Amino acid sequence: MKARKQGNSLTLSIPKKFGVEEGQEFMAFKGRRGGVVYVPVQEDIFEKALEEGRSLRYEESLEEIKPVGREMT
């Protein structure tokens, strides 16, 4: 694999056998020894919940929970 200049950037081609789809987004990281790692961007569940007006907090009414074992009530 060889880096090619494209405008002001360098481009690395991804072999077809890797199964990467066109338009798929990646984050790039540079390692301590100069290696470059590309990681697919994952959906941000917190951002999505915020956009939909949902809360990801798990809140259950404590009154509905019955004591178990030797708990004091």
HUCOR-V949521 format. One line per field, one symbol per residue. phi: phi as a letter, one per 30 degrees, with the letter a starting at -180 (. if undefined). burial: 1 if it has 16 or more other ideal C-beta (glycine too) atoms within 10 Angstrom, else 0. A space follows every 50 residues. Layout:
phi: ???
burial: ???
//
This chain:
phi: .bdbdbicccbcdceeddidddidcbccbcddcjdcbcbedcdddddddd ddicccdcbbddddcddbicddc
burial: 00000000000000000000000000000000000000000000000000 00000000000000000000000
//
